Structures are given as C-alpha cells and as structure tokens.
Amino acid sequence: MSIPITIPRLGWSMEEGTFGGWLKRDGDVVRPGDFLFSLESEKGTEEIECLDAGILRIAADGPKAGQRVVVGMVIGHVVDSLESAAFTLSPPASGGAGSGGGWGEGGLRSRAEVSVSARPASTPLTPAPSPPASGGEGRKTVATPRARRVAAELGVDIGTIVGTGRGGRVRERDVRQSPRLAIPITPLRRTIAARLVESRRETVPVTLTTTVDATNLVRLREQLKTTDPVPSYTDILVKLSAAALRKYPLLGGQWTEEGIRLPETIHIGIAVDTERGLYVPVIRDVVSLGIRELAARSKELIDLARQGRLAAADMRGGCFTVSNLGSYGIDAFTPVINYPECAVVGVGRIAKRPAVVGDAIVPRDQLTLSLTFDHRIVDGAPAARFLQTLSQVIKDPVPWLPT
C-alpha cells in the first residue's frame, strides 16, 4: 500500500508555494515526525513532517528546489516495501487540487498530509510512461557570433530563443528582447511588495533625521570585540532602542479599531538582507536580554534567514524595527514602516566628521538616524523627543547595556 505525500496548505489563503528541497533521500526509511521537505510560502519557510512510517519514494518528475508547487500536488509516496516504482506529477484536469490527475486530497495541515491509496498492497504500482522525445532534440541552434556572445554575457540559453533572422537564425536583438531576460518574481518578492503597498496605504509616514555623536558607541564596540559572539552595531542599537521605547512606548504602539494598542513586551525586528530578499526576524523581549544574549540570538536569526530556514513565527510580533544600511556607505535614507508597527529607525554609516567640542573643531565619529513613524499614532513632537532620547543613550551607551 502506498500513501501519497502532498503539498500542504501553510495558510488559509495559500494556493501555491516554492519547493525548498527534500530533507530525506529516495529510499530512506521514514517515521512519523521526520522532516521530509521544506516549503516556502509568503509567510516564511516551514519544514514539513511525515505522518506515517515506511519507505520514501520520491516522484521521478517531482519538483526541484526553487520550483513553484500547488497545494495538493503529489510529490512522492510512503510505501511499505522497497519495491521500485515511479510516480508522476500531472496538473489537474479541472477544478484545482483534489480533482485527480496526480493530485492528492490533503494539504490542509502544515505537516505532510497523507491519505491511504485505494490500491491494494499486493497490487504492483505502474511505472510512469516516459515522455516522448522532442523532435528538435539534438538540433543545433543557428545564431550569429554576436548573439552567442551576448547570450553568454546575459546568462541566456540561446537554444530557447526563437530567431527572426534568415532561416531562423538568432540575432543579437532576439537575445536582448527575449522574455527569458525578465527576472521572475519570487513569492518573497511578491510578499515584500504587498507589505510595502499595505504600509503606504495604511499609515501616514513622516521621517525625522538627526546626526549623533557616536564616539563612545565606537569605543564600546571595540571593547566588546573580546566577547563571543561579537555584538554588531545593530545589536547595540536594538538594545538602546528598547531603552528609548520604555520611555516612549507610543512609538511601539499599533493602530486598531478599538484604539492604540501599546506593547506589553518590547520585541524588535532587524532588517536582514539575503540573496532571496529582505527578511525582518524579531528579537523577543529585548529589555530582559544582556548584550551577549542579544548578539547570540541575533546571529542565530540572521543565519536562519540567509539559509532560507527562517520560520514565519520568527517574523511575527515586533513592535519596532531597526534597519542598518551603514555598512553600505549610506548616510541617511527613508526607511519604510513594517506595518502594523508604528515606527522604524534607519541607521546610517559611522564616519569621522568635524565637530565643535568646546571652542575647538575636532574629528568625531558620527552617524545619522532616520526615524519614520505613523503620524496617526504619534505627533511630531513626541516622535522628536523619542529620537532625542535615542541619540542621548547612543552618546553614552554603557549604562544601558548590561552584559
């Protein structure tokens, strides 16, 4: 008897996702609770569990890492023997998931949904028929040397381009106008775009900027380089932001129909750039963490984000966000509110600039802070006082950083 493994639904509105890859190999013995594969939805990446024991058989034409999959699609089976069998993936004849043609009936839980096949255990499974060979297979593409050179530069498979030259010859303009040059929009990119539009639509953003003397901040971080892990400037600024939020909790509030909800606990998100796009994992209960604990948790979340293994739960519940572009040489920018939060602070680079100290002009380490806040929740003056407080604790950070 074989039990199909299907693509589960990770959220009520999810209809498709991105296959992250198998965590087990074809022929492996699997047991309930084993993680079979990873799946990326708009809310994050989840590892999908097995619910039955047996032998994993992966569909020969199943999805590869990075490919789009549809809820309910059968991608493999759990069988009760090592019997060799192939399984196919076919789109439904009509009606979407559950309508047959290689689709399963599961996919409503965030664990691998399984349903017992009607095929008796003694009935051998029929191998999938091999697809017919393409009539054009092996035929050499005719292209101009310049077209081949441009295709190589742009990373385009010239064999996929329809030529408009004499006899179907591929020319340079065919390569440059190829629709395959369009960058595909990933689920994460769509989610980022949707959240940015939502932030713009649901908030009244205003940005304030100020320049801060960061000399003592730089000295402090030099001293902390003897610790493991070494706290980053972002880690330190997350801790200092929590100190300012305790004094001005309205900057951590959320607009609701019932009223402005103030945070019970200060959870702060950090913007993390990855190859896939921007993630904002949340460091929880920042006030209770020492700087070493905070740095360790921050490193863990950043590593998960860059490995594509950050769970959706790791990005929920923040009341404020810190976005640091200083390492890219940026002085000031306008950060976008991570809705439904009220505010985000953008951190620029730390650079030596002339400053007046007493009657002398001396070089001092300085950085620029850019605070974007929702004017529905906070007026300009309270937001300015928050930024002023944050600047003050940055100037003298040691008292606010228990280790």
C-alpha positions in Angstrom: 0.0 0.0 0.0 1.3 3.5 -0.8 0.4 6.7 0.9 0.8 9.9 -1.2 2.8 12.9 0.0 1.2 16.1 -1.0 2.0 19.8 -0.8 0.2 21.1 2.3 -1.5 24.5 2.8 0.6 26.6 5.2 -2.1 29.4 5.5 -5.7 29.7 4.8 -5.1 31.8 1.6 -2.2 29.8 0.3 -2.7 28.2 -3.1 0.9 27.7 -4.2 4.4 28.0 -2.8 8.1 27.3 -3.6 9.6 23.9 -3.0 12.6 24.2 -0.8 14.1 20.8 -1.3 13.9 17.3 0.1 15.3 16.6 3.6 15.3 12.9 3.0 16.5 10.8 0.1 14.6 8.4 -2.1 14.6 5.0 -0.5 15.1 6.3 3.0 13.2 4.8 5.9 10.9 7.5 7.4 8.9 7.6 10.6 6.2 9.9 11.9 7.7 13.2 12.9 10.6 13.0 10.4 11.0 16.2 8.3 10.5 15.3 4.7 10.9 18.5 2.8 10.9 22.3 3.2 8.3 24.6 1.7 8.3 28.4 1.3 5.1 30.4 1.4 4.6 34.1 1.6 4.8 33.8 5.4 8.2 32.1 5.6 9.8 28.6 5.3 8.4 25.5 7.0 9.8 22.0 7.3 7.1 19.5 6.6 6.7 16.4 8.7 5.8 12.9 7.8 2.8 11.3 9.5 3.4 7.6 8.5 6.2 5.1 8.7 7.6 3.4 5.6 9.9 3.9 2.7 10.1 7.3 1.0 9.7 7.1 -2.8 10.2 10.5 -4.5 8.4 11.1 -7.7 10.8 10.9 -10.7 9.4 14.1 -12.2 8.8 15.8 -8.9 9.7 19.5 -8.2 13.2 20.7 -7.8 14.4 23.2 -5.2 13.1 26.7 -6.2 10.3 25.5 -8.4 6.6 26.5 -7.8 4.3 23.9 -6.5 0.5 23.9 -6.0 -1.4 22.9 -2.8 -2.5 19.3 -3.1 0.2 18.3 -5.6 1.5 14.7 -5.1 5.3 14.8 -5.0 6.0 11.3 -3.6 4.8 8.4 -1.7 5.5 6.5 1.5 5.4 2.7 0.7 5.6 -0.4 2.8 8.4 -2.0 0.8 11.4 -1.2 -1.3 9.5 -2.1 -4.5 10.8 0.1 -7.3 8.2 2.4 -8.6 8.0 5.8 -10.4 5.3 8.4 -9.7 4.2 11.2 -11.9 3.1 14.7 -11.3 0.2 15.9 -13.5 -1.8 19.1 -13.4 -5.5 18.5 -12.6 -7.9 18.1 -15.5 -10.0 20.8 -14.0 -11.1 22.3 -10.7 -7.7 22.6 -8.9 -6.5 20.4 -6.0 -8.3 17.2 -5.3 -9.7 16.8 -8.9 -7.5 13.9 -9.8 -4.7 13.5 -12.4 -1.8 13.1 -9.9 -3.3 15.4 -7.2 -3.8 14.3 -3.6 -6.7 15.2 -1.3 -4.6 16.5 1.5 -2.7 19.7 2.2 -4.7 21.3 4.9 -2.1 21.0 7.7 1.4 22.2 8.0 2.6 18.6 8.2 2.9 16.3 5.2 -0.8 15.4 4.6 -1.3 11.7 3.7 -4.2 9.6 2.6 -4.4 5.9 2.1 -4.5 4.9 -1.6 -7.2 2.6 -2.8 -4.6 0.4 -4.4 -4.2 -2.9 -2.5 -0.7 -3.6 -1.1 -0.3 -6.6 -3.3 -1.0 -4.6 -6.5 2.2 -3.5 -8.1 2.4 0.2 -9.0 2.6 1.0 -12.7 5.7 2.9 -13.7 5.1 6.3 -15.3 5.4 6.4 -19.0 8.5 8.2 -20.4 7.7 11.4 -22.2 8.1 11.3 -25.9 11.4 12.7 -27.2 11.3 16.2 -28.6 11.5 16.4 -32.4 14.0 19.2 -32.1 16.3 17.5 -29.6 19.9 17.5 -30.7 19.3 20.1 -33.4 22.0 22.8 -33.4 20.8 26.4 -32.9 21.8 28.7 -35.7 22.9 32.0 -34.3 25.3 34.9 -35.1 28.6 35.1 -33.2 27.5 38.4 -31.6 24.2 36.8 -30.5 26.1 33.9 -28.9 28.4 36.3 -27.1 25.6 38.5 -25.7 23.7 35.3 -24.7 26.7 34.1 -22.7 27.1 37.5 -21.1 23.5 37.6 -20.0 23.3 34.0 -19.0 20.6 33.2 -21.5 20.3 29.7 -23.0 20.4 30.5 -26.7 18.7 27.3 -27.6 15.5 28.6 -26.1 15.3 31.7 -28.3 13.3 31.9 -31.5 15.4 33.6 -34.1 14.0 36.2 -36.5 16.9 36.1 -39.0 17.0 34.3 -42.3 16.3 30.6 -41.8 15.5 31.1 -38.1 19.0 32.5 -37.3 19.1 34.0 -33.8 20.4 37.6 -33.9 21.6 39.9 -31.1 18.3 41.7 -30.8 16.5 38.4 -30.4 18.6 37.7 -27.4 18.2 41.2 -25.9 14.4 41.1 -26.4 14.0 37.6 -25.1 11.3 37.3 -22.4 13.6 35.0 -20.6 15.6 38.0 -19.6 12.8 39.1 -17.3 13.7 38.4 -13.7 11.0 36.1 -12.2 9.1 37.5 -9.2 9.6 35.2 -6.3 6.9 34.6 -3.6 9.1 36.5 -1.2 9.4 39.5 -3.6 5.6 39.5 -4.0 5.2 39.4 -0.2 7.6 42.3 0.2 5.8 44.3 -2.4 2.4 43.6 -0.9 3.6 44.6 2.6 5.2 47.9 1.3 2.0 48.8 -0.5 0.0 48.0 2.6 2.3 50.1 4.7 1.9 53.0 2.4 -1.8 52.6 2.2 -2.5 52.1 5.9 -0.1 54.6 7.5 0.7 58.3 7.4 4.6 58.1 7.3 6.7 61.0 8.4 10.5 60.9 8.6 12.8 62.8 11.0 16.6 62.8 10.8 19.3 63.7 13.2 23.1 63.4 13.5 24.5 61.7 16.6 28.0 61.7 18.2 28.9 58.0 18.1 32.4 58.3 19.6 31.5 56.4 22.8 29.5 53.9 20.8 32.5 53.0 18.7 34.7 52.7 21.8 32.2 50.4 23.4 32.1 48.1 20.4 35.9 47.9 20.4 35.7 46.7 24.0 33.0 44.2 23.2 35.1 42.6 20.5 36.6 40.3 23.1 33.2 38.7 23.7 31.8 35.7 21.7 29.8 36.4 19.7 30.9 40.0 19.0 27.8 42.3 19.1 27.3 44.2 15.9 26.3 47.9 15.9 22.8 46.8 15.0 22.7 44.6 18.2 23.8 47.5 20.3 21.3 49.9 18.7 18.5 47.4 19.2 19.2 47.4 22.9 19.4 51.1 23.0 16.2 51.5 21.1 14.5 49.3 23.7 15.6 51.8 26.4 14.1 54.7 24.4 10.9 52.7 23.8 10.4 52.1 27.5 10.3 55.9 27.9 8.1 56.5 24.8 6.0 53.3 24.4 3.7 55.1 21.9 6.4 54.5 19.2 5.9 50.8 19.7 2.1 51.0 19.5 -0.3 49.7 16.9 -3.4 51.4 15.4 -6.5 49.2 15.9 -10.3 49.9 15.6 -10.5 49.5 19.4 -7.7 52.0 20.0 -3.9 52.3 20.0 -2.5 49.1 21.5 0.7 49.6 23.4 3.3 46.8 23.6 3.3 44.6 26.6 6.8 43.4 25.8 9.4 45.0 23.6 10.1 42.8 20.6 12.3 44.5 18.0 12.7 43.4 14.3 16.0 43.7 12.5 16.1 44.1 8.7 18.3 41.3 7.2 19.4 41.4 3.5 19.6 37.9 1.9 20.1 36.5 -1.6 16.3 35.8 -1.7 15.3 39.3 -0.4 14.6 41.2 2.8 13.6 39.4 5.9 12.8 41.0 9.3 13.3 38.5 12.1 12.2 39.6 15.6 14.3 39.6 18.7 11.9 39.0 21.6 11.9 40.6 25.0 14.9 42.8 24.3 14.7 44.5 27.7 15.5 41.2 29.5 18.5 40.3 27.4 22.1 41.1 28.1 24.1 42.3 25.1 25.8 38.9 24.7 22.5 37.1 24.8 21.0 39.5 22.3 24.0 39.1 20.0 23.7 35.4 20.1 20.0 35.4 19.3 20.5 38.0 16.5 23.3 35.8 14.9 21.0 32.8 15.1 18.1 34.6 13.4 20.3 36.1 10.7 21.9 32.7 9.9 18.4 31.2 9.6 17.3 34.0 7.3 20.3 33.6 5.0 19.9 29.8 4.9 16.2 30.2 3.9 15.1 28.4 7.1 13.5 31.3 9.0 10.1 30.3 10.2 7.1 32.5 9.9 6.8 32.7 13.7 10.3 34.2 13.8 9.0 37.3 11.9 5.8 38.0 13.9 5.1 40.2 16.9 7.5 43.0 16.5 6.7 46.5 17.8 9.6 48.4 16.3 12.3 47.8 13.6 15.9 48.7 13.2 17.3 48.9 9.7 21.0 49.5 9.3 22.5 50.4 5.9 25.7 51.9 7.3 27.9 49.1 6.1 26.9 50.0 2.5 28.2 53.6 3.0 24.7 55.1 3.2 24.5 58.2 5.4 20.7 58.7 5.6 17.6 57.2 4.0 13.9 57.0 4.4 13.0 53.6 6.0 9.5 52.1 5.4 7.3 51.2 8.4 7.0 47.5 8.9 3.2 47.6 9.2 1.3 47.2 11.5 4.2 48.7 13.6 4.3 52.4 14.3 7.9 53.2 13.6 11.3 52.2 12.2 14.7 53.7 12.7 17.2 53.8 9.8 20.9 53.8 10.8 23.5 55.3 8.5 27.2 54.8 8.4 29.6 55.9 11.2 32.1 58.3 9.8 34.6 60.8 11.2 33.4 64.4 10.7 34.3 67.8 12.0 32.6 68.6 15.3 32.7 71.5 17.7 33.9 70.4 21.1 34.2 73.4 23.4 36.0 76.0 21.4 37.8 73.5 19.1 36.9 71.8 15.9 37.9 68.1 16.2 37.1 64.9 14.3 34.4 62.8 15.9 32.7 59.6 15.0 29.1 60.5 13.9 26.1 58.7 12.5 22.7 59.7 11.1 19.5 58.3 12.4 16.3 58.5 10.3 13.1 57.8 12.2 9.9 57.1 10.1 6.7 57.0 12.2 3.0 56.7 11.7 1.6 60.2 12.3 -1.8 58.7 13.1 -0.4 57.3 16.3 2.3 59.8 17.2 2.6 63.5 16.6 5.8 65.2 15.5 6.9 66.5 18.9 6.7 63.1 20.8 8.5 61.4 17.9 11.2 64.1 18.1 11.6 63.5 21.8 12.0 59.8 21.2 14.7 60.4 18.7 16.4 62.8 21.0 16.3 60.2 23.8 17.7 57.6 21.5 20.5 60.0 20.5 21.4 60.6 24.1 21.7 56.9 25.0 23.9 56.4 21.9 26.2 59.2 23.1 26.5 57.5 26.5 25.6 53.8 25.8 27.4 51.9 28.7 24.7 52.4 31.4 22.1 50.9 29.1 23.9 47.8 28.2 24.1 45.1 30.9 26.2 42.2 29.7 
